[in-house]
Amino acid sequence: MYHMKKATIRDLRYNFPKIERMLRLGNEIQITKRNKVIARLSPDRDKKPEMPDFLGRMREIFGDRVLEPTGAEIVAEDRDRF
């Protein structure tokens, strides 16, 4: 569990670079006014997932073995049919 940070309206106005750094580190920040929480700022969590390593997976399954026929050969044969 993480500890939520607090900042006042005044902090947002005068010390926004500090608040921004805390957000970039992944901290959620409670915004307070007169010691009452009025809002929460949270960092953007919508990061694109990394592409899977398909070639690495194929090597784990098949090793260095070359499969016959290759995908390119199958496509070429299909194109020659018409």
Phi, psi and omega per residue, in radians:
M1 nan 2.547 -3.125
Y2 -1.866 2.785 3.116
H3 -1.666 2.185 -3.111
M4 -1.378 2.367 3.136
K5 -1.535 2.771 3.116
K6 -2.143 2.569 3.057
A7 -2.551 2.598 3.126
T8 -1.660 2.967 3.060
I9 -1.020 -0.681 3.136
R10 -1.113 -0.699 3.088
D11 -1.056 -0.710 3.114
L12 -1.069 -0.708 -3.091
R13 -1.251 -0.760 -2.990
Y14 -1.820 -0.361 -3.103
N15 -2.204 0.680 -3.081
F16 -1.057 -0.630 3.110
P17 -0.995 -0.630 3.103
K18 -1.168 -0.752 3.118
I19 -1.102 -0.750 -3.140
E20 -1.074 -0.722 3.106
R21 -1.072 -0.717 3.136
M22 -1.135 -0.670 3.093
L23 -1.135 -0.729 3.134
R24 -1.128 -0.468 3.083
L25 -1.375 -0.104 3.085
G26 1.700 0.177 -3.141
N27 -1.446 2.457 2.985
E28 -1.582 2.429 -3.037
I29 -2.125 2.282 3.035
Q30 -1.552 2.278 3.095
I31 -1.712 2.201 -3.083
T32 -2.053 2.643 3.018
K33 -2.434 2.091 -3.074
R34 0.961 0.781 3.095
N35 1.115 0.334 3.059
K36 -2.079 2.348 3.141
V37 -1.263 2.165 3.140
I38 -1.974 -0.272 -3.132
A39 -2.843 2.903 3.043
R40 -2.295 2.315 3.026
L41 -1.820 2.319 3.104
S42 -2.285 2.600 -3.129
P43 -1.205 2.725 3.120
D44 -1.220 2.173 -3.097
R45 -1.798 0.003 -3.065
D46 -1.495 1.246 3.060
K47 -1.693 2.498 3.139
K48 -1.196 2.325 3.098
P49 -1.204 2.630 3.127
E50 -1.246 2.565 3.101
M51 -1.229 2.406 3.101
P52 -1.159 2.659 3.118
D53 -1.521 1.492 -3.083
F54 -1.129 -0.705 3.141
L55 -1.120 -0.674 3.095
G56 -1.139 -0.713 3.090
R57 -1.098 -0.744 -3.136
M58 -1.092 -0.684 3.116
R59 -1.146 -0.637 3.095
E60 -1.103 -0.702 -3.087
I61 -1.338 -0.860 -2.997
F62 -1.826 -0.188 -3.104
G63 1.220 -2.487 -3.134
D64 -1.603 0.082 -3.111
R65 -1.127 2.372 3.109
V66 -1.666 2.214 -3.106
L67 -1.535 2.392 3.127
E68 -1.957 2.428 -0.265
P69 -1.361 2.809 3.116
T70 -1.359 2.866 3.136
G71 -1.065 -0.671 3.134
A72 -1.110 -0.663 3.130
E73 -1.171 -0.686 3.123
I74 -1.110 -0.754 3.129
V75 -1.121 -0.748 3.138
A76 -1.071 -0.717 3.113
E77 -1.114 -0.725 3.123
D78 -1.114 -0.641 -3.141
R79 -1.223 -0.558 -3.136
D80 -1.282 -0.338 -3.102
R81 -1.181 -0.522 -3.013
F82 -1.755 nan nan
